[in-house]
Amino acid sequence: MIVRFGFVAMSMQLTNASPSKTMTFKSFSGLADREAGLRRLERIAGENLHNTLRLLRHCAAHGIGVYRFSSKLIPLLTHEELRDWSPWPALSEPFADIGAFVKEKGMRVSFHPDHFCVFSTPRPEVLVSSKRDMEYHVRMLEAMGLDERAKCNIHIGGAYGDKAAAGERFVRQLGGLPDQFRSRITLENDDKTFTARETLEAAEAAQTPMVLDIHHHAVNGGGETEASLLGDLWPRIVRTWEREAELRRIRPQAGQETGAGTANKVSVGQDARPAAVMAALADAAEDSAAGQAPLPPKLHASSPKSAGDPRGHADYVETGPLVRFLRETAGSVPALDCMLEAKLKDEALFKLMDDMRALEAAGEGIRVVDGGTIEVR
């Protein structure tokens, strides 16, 4: 089984390379010239996109094929007071450059919208806000010209006093989204509320691929045994990714929308998607149709910060538990992608690869393929 590792957003090695530079709304609203303020926001977004491309080049130079974008690439875009602002034309070139590089290098990229994106909510206004946040993330992927293989990973959300009802509401409200959104979503088990089994049941009902977080499962396992995780849940998780490829083959081409919720679309930015974006999406759809193999299942891995804070993320990833899981699943799929959610980002990935080289040298059934990839034998 081939395993590619990736990291989240920031690099501990590159200097002045933040993809998340921002401006507070208080600072923006204090500016005398609103139009000048909007141009300043676009310049900040341009810097974030420039740094994102630097980070992707950094990944490629080290053989890292999996990367998660920062959700803060365009500051303040989803703010209520900036509904009339459309930065997309000004940022079309740097977005396109990022997408072209991702496709050239065959990288797997994603977003992870934060806790404001909650589709289990019982509150209509929160649902509207969640749709707006999802559209923001999807539009960025579209601006990059990336097809549905580039995903937005989310959690189910809160239980609101009735977990079963919240799970059912999540499936129903997710199902009410346009295909443009639903086709981009993956679902991950969380560390407090919805267990891996409960998340998988929702993913199956929503026909959405599931990302297994093994750290979250360790602290919110719901009494699941290792045997049931590996023998029952994992094969079903793999099947959600196989089903994703099947659905991708039969969906309409880029730019078309079907399904419930299309009439209730919430727009982020004033203009419709630019013609250049639509052309890039059409090209991406052709690329996707040419190779419809399932995406490798995706795993999230991190280690507890401490015994007193088991849910917190440590600086590095403990090799033992991760390798043990990879060995147990090695015969189930030919390939797997693993996002490391360690505090020290790429430095943690490099440390993990050093550990893998040590295992390879010791004859422990690990072969290091490149700077971010191993084969588990």
C-alpha positions in Angstrom: 0.0 0.0 0.0 1.3 3.4 -1.0 0.8 6.1 1.6 1.3 9.8 0.8 1.6 12.3 3.7 0.6 15.9 3.8 0.4 18.9 6.1 -1.9 21.8 6.9 -1.5 25.3 5.4 1.6 26.7 7.1 5.3 25.9 6.9 7.7 26.0 9.8 10.7 26.2 7.3 9.7 28.9 4.8 10.0 32.4 6.1 7.4 35.2 5.4 5.1 32.6 3.8 1.8 32.9 5.7 -1.2 32.1 3.5 -3.5 33.6 6.1 -2.7 37.3 6.3 -5.8 39.3 7.2 -7.4 42.6 8.2 -10.0 42.9 10.9 -13.4 44.3 10.0 -12.8 47.0 12.7 -9.6 48.1 10.8 -11.4 48.0 7.5 -14.5 49.9 8.7 -12.1 52.6 10.2 -10.8 53.4 6.7 -12.0 56.7 5.2 -12.0 55.4 1.6 -14.0 52.1 1.3 -12.9 51.4 -2.3 -9.3 51.8 -1.3 -9.9 49.4 1.6 -11.3 46.8 -0.8 -8.3 47.1 -3.0 -6.1 46.6 0.1 -8.1 43.4 0.9 -7.4 42.2 -2.6 -3.7 42.9 -2.2 -3.6 40.9 1.0 -5.5 38.1 -0.7 -3.0 38.3 -3.6 -0.1 37.9 -1.1 -1.9 34.9 0.5 -2.2 33.2 -2.9 1.4 34.0 -3.8 2.5 32.4 -0.5 0.2 29.4 -1.2 2.0 28.8 -4.5 5.3 29.1 -2.6 4.1 26.4 -0.2 3.0 24.1 -3.0 6.4 24.5 -4.6 8.0 23.7 -1.2 5.8 20.5 -1.1 6.8 19.5 -4.6 10.5 20.0 -3.9 10.2 17.6 -1.0 8.0 15.0 -2.6 4.9 15.9 -0.6 1.8 15.3 -2.6 -1.0 16.2 -0.1 -1.7 19.7 1.1 -4.6 21.5 2.8 -5.2 25.1 1.9 -5.8 27.8 4.5 -9.4 28.9 4.6 -8.3 32.5 5.1 -7.0 33.2 1.6 -9.5 36.0 1.0 -10.0 38.1 4.2 -13.5 39.3 5.1 -15.1 37.9 2.0 -18.0 36.2 3.9 -18.6 39.2 6.2 -22.2 40.5 6.1 -21.1 44.1 5.3 -19.0 43.1 2.3 -21.7 41.3 0.3 -21.3 43.7 -2.7 -17.5 43.0 -3.0 -16.3 40.6 -5.7 -12.6 40.0 -5.6 -12.7 37.2 -8.0 -11.7 39.1 -11.2 -8.7 40.7 -9.5 -7.5 37.3 -8.2 -8.2 35.1 -11.2 -4.6 34.8 -12.3 -3.0 33.8 -9.0 -5.9 31.3 -8.4 -5.3 29.8 -11.9 -1.6 29.6 -11.3 -2.2 27.5 -8.1 -4.6 25.2 -9.9 -2.2 24.7 -12.8 0.6 23.8 -10.4 -1.6 21.3 -8.5 -2.6 19.6 -11.7 1.0 19.6 -13.1 2.3 17.9 -10.0 -0.6 15.6 -9.4 -1.2 16.9 -5.9 -4.2 16.2 -3.7 -5.5 19.4 -2.1 -8.4 20.3 0.1 -10.0 22.8 2.4 -11.3 22.3 5.9 -14.0 24.9 6.6 -14.1 25.8 10.3 -16.8 25.5 13.0 -18.9 28.2 11.3 -19.9 25.6 8.6 -22.5 23.6 10.5 -25.1 21.7 8.6 -26.7 20.0 11.7 -27.9 23.4 13.0 -31.6 23.8 13.8 -31.3 27.6 13.2 -32.1 28.8 9.7 -29.8 31.8 9.9 -26.9 29.6 10.8 -27.7 27.3 7.9 -27.7 30.3 5.5 -24.3 31.3 6.9 -23.0 27.7 6.5 -24.1 27.6 2.9 -22.3 30.9 2.3 -19.1 29.6 3.9 -19.2 26.4 1.8 -19.8 28.4 -1.4 -16.8 30.6 -0.6 -14.6 27.5 -0.3 -16.1 25.8 -3.4 -15.6 29.0 -5.5 -11.9 29.1 -4.6 -11.5 25.6 -5.9 -13.4 26.5 -9.0 -11.3 29.6 -9.5 -8.3 27.2 -9.4 -9.9 25.2 -12.1 -9.9 22.0 -10.0 -12.5 19.4 -10.4 -14.5 17.5 -7.8 -11.5 15.5 -6.6 -10.5 18.6 -4.6 -12.7 18.4 -1.5 -13.9 20.4 1.5 -13.8 18.4 4.7 -16.4 19.1 7.4 -17.7 17.6 10.7 -21.4 16.9 11.3 -21.5 19.6 14.0 -23.3 19.9 17.3 -25.8 17.5 18.9 -28.1 20.3 20.2 -29.5 18.1 22.9 -30.6 15.3 20.6 -27.7 13.6 18.7 -29.9 11.3 16.6 -32.1 14.2 15.4 -29.1 16.4 14.7 -27.6 13.6 12.6 -30.8 13.2 10.6 -31.1 17.0 10.2 -27.5 17.1 8.9 -28.2 14.5 6.2 -31.4 16.3 5.2 -29.8 19.7 5.0 -26.7 18.5 3.3 -29.0 16.8 0.8 -30.7 20.1 0.1 -27.5 21.7 -1.2 -26.8 22.0 -4.9 -24.6 19.3 -6.5 -21.9 22.0 -6.9 -21.5 21.9 -3.1 -22.3 18.3 -2.3 -19.9 16.9 -4.7 -17.0 18.7 -2.9 -17.8 17.5 0.6 -16.1 14.9 2.8 -17.2 14.1 6.3 -14.9 13.5 9.3 -15.5 12.0 12.8 -14.9 14.5 15.6 -13.3 14.3 19.0 -16.3 15.0 21.2 -19.7 14.4 19.7 -20.1 12.2 16.6 -18.1 8.9 16.7 -16.6 7.2 13.7 -19.6 4.8 13.4 -22.1 7.7 13.7 -20.2 9.7 11.2 -20.0 6.8 8.8 -23.7 6.2 9.0 -24.3 9.9 8.1 -21.8 9.7 5.3 -23.5 6.6 3.9 -26.9 8.2 4.1 -25.6 11.4 2.4 -23.5 9.5 -0.1 -20.5 11.4 1.0 -17.0 10.1 1.4 -15.7 9.7 5.0 -12.3 10.8 6.3 -11.3 8.8 9.3 -9.4 10.7 12.0 -7.6 8.1 14.1 -6.8 10.6 16.9 -10.4 11.6 17.2 -11.4 8.0 17.2 -8.9 7.3 20.0 -10.6 10.0 22.3 -14.2 9.6 21.0 -14.4 5.9 20.1 -17.9 5.2 21.4 -16.7 1.8 22.8 -15.7 0.6 19.3 -13.3 -2.3 19.4 -10.2 -2.4 17.2 -11.7 -5.5 15.5 -14.9 -3.7 14.6 -13.0 -0.6 13.4 -10.9 -2.7 11.1 -13.3 -5.4 10.2 -16.6 -3.4 9.9 -16.1 0.3 9.8 -12.9 0.5 7.6 -14.3 -1.5 4.7 -17.4 0.6 4.7 -15.3 3.8 4.8 -13.4 2.5 1.8 -16.7 1.9 0.0 -17.7 5.6 0.5 -14.7 6.5 -1.6 -15.5 3.9 -4.3 -19.1 5.3 -4.4 -17.7 8.8 -4.8 -16.0 7.8 -8.0 -19.2 6.2 -9.2 -21.2 9.4 -8.5 -18.5 11.5 -10.2 -18.9 9.5 -13.4 -22.7 10.2 -13.6 -22.8 13.9 -12.4 -23.5 16.7 -14.9 -20.5 18.5 -16.4 -19.0 21.5 -14.6 -21.2 24.5 -14.4 -24.5 22.6 -14.4 -26.5 22.2 -11.2 -29.2 19.7 -10.3 -31.0 18.6 -7.1 -32.8 20.2 -4.3 -31.6 23.5 -3.0 -30.4 25.0 -6.3 -33.1 27.7 -6.2 -31.9 28.7 -2.7 -28.3 29.3 -3.7 -26.5 31.9 -1.6 -24.0 34.0 -3.5 -20.6 35.0 -2.2 -19.5 38.0 -4.3 -21.6 40.0 -6.7 -20.9 38.4 -10.1 -21.6 35.1 -11.6 -18.7 32.8 -12.1 -16.4 34.4 -14.7 -16.1 32.8 -18.1 -12.4 32.0 -17.5 -13.4 30.0 -14.4 -16.1 28.2 -16.3 -13.6 27.3 -19.1 -11.2 26.0 -16.6 -13.9 23.9 -14.9 -14.8 22.4 -18.3 -11.2 21.4 -18.8 -11.1 19.9 -15.3 -14.2 17.9 -16.1 -12.6 16.5 -19.2 -9.5 15.6 -17.1 -11.7 14.0 -14.5 -13.7 12.0 -17.1 -10.4 10.7 -18.5 -9.4 9.0 -15.3 -12.3 8.0 -13.1 -10.4 5.7 -10.6 -11.5 6.2 -7.0 -9.6 8.7 -4.9 -7.5 6.9 -2.3 -9.3 6.9 1.1 -8.1 9.8 3.3 -6.9 9.6 6.9 -6.2 12.3 9.4 -3.4 11.6 12.0 -2.1 13.5 15.0 -1.1 12.7 18.5 -2.4 13.8 21.9 -0.7 16.9 23.3 -0.5 15.5 26.8 -2.2 13.1 29.2 -4.0 16.1 30.6 -5.1 17.3 27.2 -5.7 14.2 25.1 -7.7 16.0 22.5 -5.1 18.7 21.8 -2.6 18.2 19.0 1.1 17.5 19.8 3.9 19.2 17.9 4.8 15.9 16.2 3.1 12.6 15.3 3.9 9.5 17.3 5.0 7.0 14.7 3.9 3.8 16.5 0.1 4.1 16.5 0.0 5.4 12.9 2.2 2.7 11.5 0.2 0.1 13.4 -3.0 1.3 11.7 -1.3 1.4 8.3 -0.1 -2.1 8.7 -3.6 -3.4 9.7 -5.2 -1.7 6.6 -2.3 -2.4 4.1 -4.2 -5.2 2.3 -7.4 -3.3 2.0 -6.6 -0.6 -0.6 -3.7 0.0 -3.0 -3.2 3.6 -1.8 -4.0 5.9 1.1 -3.5 9.6 1.7 -2.8 10.8 5.2 -3.1 14.4 6.4 -0.9 15.1 9.4 -2.5 17.6 11.8 0.5 18.2 14.0 1.3 21.6 15.4 4.7 21.8 13.7 3.2 21.3 10.2 5.9 20.3 7.6 8.5 19.9 10.3 6.4 17.2 11.8 6.1 15.5 8.4 9.9 15.6 7.9 10.4 14.1 11.4 7.9 11.4 10.6 9.7 10.5 7.4 13.0 10.3 9.4 11.2 7.8 11.6 10.1 5.9 8.5 13.6 5.7 7.2 14.7 4.2 10.5 12.0 1.6 10.2 13.1 0.8 6.7 16.7 0.4 7.8 15.5 -1.9 10.6 13.7 -4.1 8.1 10.2 -3.3 9.5 8.3 -3.6 6.3 8.4 0.1 5.4 9.9 1.4 2.1 10.5 5.1 1.7 9.5 6.1 -1.8 10.3 9.9 -1.6 10.2 12.8 0.9 6.5 12.4 1.6 5.6 8.9 0.5 6.1 5.4 1.9 5.1 1.8 0.9 3.7 -0.4 3.6 4.5 -4.0 2.8 
